[in-house]
Amino acid sequence: MRRQPVFSLCLLILAVFTSALPAHAQRQRRGKVQSLQATSDKAGAHPATAAVTGPATVTCLSAVSETPDVQPPPTCRISGPGFSGILVTGKTANLTGPGDVTLTCSGQGFMRCDARVDIPPPAQ
């Protein structure tokens, strides 16, 4: 049995995997992402809340209603440090500092809305 081709193949695979690894002298600081999901039903609104430790952005990912073709379409209602208002799907708002951010659904019928809070990494 020839071991040379198997050994060469193993070395090639090892070389490919090690070259794909990033080689950073210092670990990159990463921010934090938090998901929020709020609903409303016949019992009322069920908001979602998250604590932010500093400036952040919040994005409305989706807002849907069980009622077809409802007008106006459902939206995300955001309340947090430095911003209180309505965001349509895909829009982002800036939060100015630490505190709680609350997501509620705005619209008609049984609803579900999703938002993402991005907290950037600390300044270097």
C-alpha positions as CSV (number, residue, x, y, z in Angstrom):
1,M,0.0,0.0,0.0
2,R,1.3,3.4,-0.9
3,R,1.4,5.8,2.0
4,Q,3.0,8.7,0.2
5,P,-0.2,10.0,-1.6
6,V,-2.3,9.7,1.6
7,F,0.3,11.6,3.6
8,S,0.6,14.3,1.0
9,L,-3.2,14.7,0.8
10,C,-3.4,15.0,4.6
11,L,-0.7,17.7,4.6
12,L,-2.5,19.6,1.8
13,I,-5.8,19.5,3.7
14,L,-4.0,20.7,6.9
15,A,-2.3,23.5,4.9
16,V,-5.7,24.7,3.5
17,F,-7.4,24.8,6.9
18,T,-4.5,26.6,8.7
19,S,-4.3,29.2,5.9
20,A,-8.0,30.0,6.3
21,L,-7.6,30.9,10.0
22,P,-7.2,34.6,10.7
23,A,-3.9,35.6,12.2
24,H,-4.6,38.7,14.3
25,A,-2.0,39.9,16.8
26,Q,-4.9,41.2,18.9
27,R,-8.4,39.9,19.3
28,Q,-11.0,42.1,17.8
29,R,-13.6,43.5,20.1
30,R,-17.1,42.6,19.1
31,G,-20.3,44.2,19.9
32,K,-23.4,42.5,21.3
33,V,-26.6,41.6,19.4
34,Q,-29.9,41.1,21.2
35,S,-33.2,39.9,19.7
36,L,-36.6,41.2,20.8
37,Q,-40.0,39.7,19.9
38,A,-43.3,41.2,21.0
39,T,-46.8,40.1,20.4
40,S,-50.4,41.2,20.9
41,D,-53.5,39.0,21.2
42,K,-56.9,39.2,22.7
43,A,-55.4,39.4,26.2
44,G,-53.5,42.5,25.2
45,A,-50.0,43.6,24.3
46,H,-47.0,41.5,25.3
47,P,-43.9,43.8,25.0
48,A,-40.3,42.8,25.0
49,T,-37.6,44.6,26.9
50,A,-33.8,44.6,26.9
51,A,-31.2,46.5,28.8
52,V,-28.5,48.4,26.8
53,T,-25.3,49.5,28.4
54,G,-24.5,52.4,26.1
55,P,-25.3,53.8,22.7
56,A,-26.9,51.2,20.4
57,T,-29.0,50.9,17.3
58,V,-32.4,49.1,17.1
59,T,-33.8,47.7,13.8
60,C,-37.3,46.6,13.1
61,L,-36.9,43.2,11.4
62,S,-40.6,42.4,10.9
63,A,-44.1,43.3,11.9
64,V,-47.0,41.1,10.9
65,S,-50.7,40.9,11.6
66,E,-53.0,37.9,11.5
67,T,-55.5,40.2,9.8
68,P,-54.9,40.1,6.0
69,D,-54.3,43.4,4.1
70,V,-54.7,45.5,7.3
71,Q,-54.2,49.3,6.7
72,P,-52.0,50.9,7.9
73,P,-49.6,47.9,8.0
74,P,-48.2,46.8,11.4
75,T,-45.0,48.5,12.7
76,C,-42.6,48.3,15.6
77,R,-43.0,50.8,18.4
78,I,-39.7,51.4,20.1
79,S,-39.1,53.2,23.3
80,G,-35.5,53.7,24.7
81,P,-32.9,56.2,25.7
82,G,-32.9,59.0,23.1
83,F,-35.7,57.5,20.9
84,S,-39.4,56.9,21.2
85,G,-41.4,56.3,18.1
86,I,-42.5,53.9,15.3
87,L,-40.2,52.1,12.9
88,V,-41.4,50.3,9.8
89,T,-39.8,47.1,8.8
90,G,-36.2,47.5,7.8
91,K,-35.7,50.9,9.5
92,T,-33.2,51.6,12.2
93,A,-33.1,54.1,15.2
94,N,-30.2,55.2,17.3
95,L,-30.3,54.9,21.1
96,T,-28.1,57.5,22.9
97,G,-27.1,55.8,26.1
98,P,-27.7,53.1,28.7
99,G,-31.2,52.1,29.8
100,D,-34.0,49.8,28.8
101,V,-35.4,49.5,25.2
102,T,-38.9,48.3,24.9
103,L,-40.6,46.8,21.7
104,T,-44.3,46.7,21.2
105,C,-46.4,46.0,18.1
106,S,-48.4,48.8,16.6
107,G,-51.4,48.0,14.3
108,Q,-54.6,46.0,14.2
109,G,-55.4,42.4,15.0
110,F,-53.2,39.7,16.5
111,M,-49.6,40.8,15.8
112,R,-46.0,39.7,16.1
113,C,-43.0,42.0,15.7
114,D,-39.3,41.4,15.8
115,A,-36.4,43.8,16.4
116,R,-32.6,43.6,16.7
117,V,-30.6,45.6,19.1
118,D,-26.9,46.1,18.1
119,I,-24.6,47.3,20.9
120,P,-21.2,48.4,19.4
121,P,-18.0,47.3,21.0
122,P,-16.4,49.7,23.6
123,A,-14.1,52.4,22.3
124,Q,-10.4,51.4,22.2
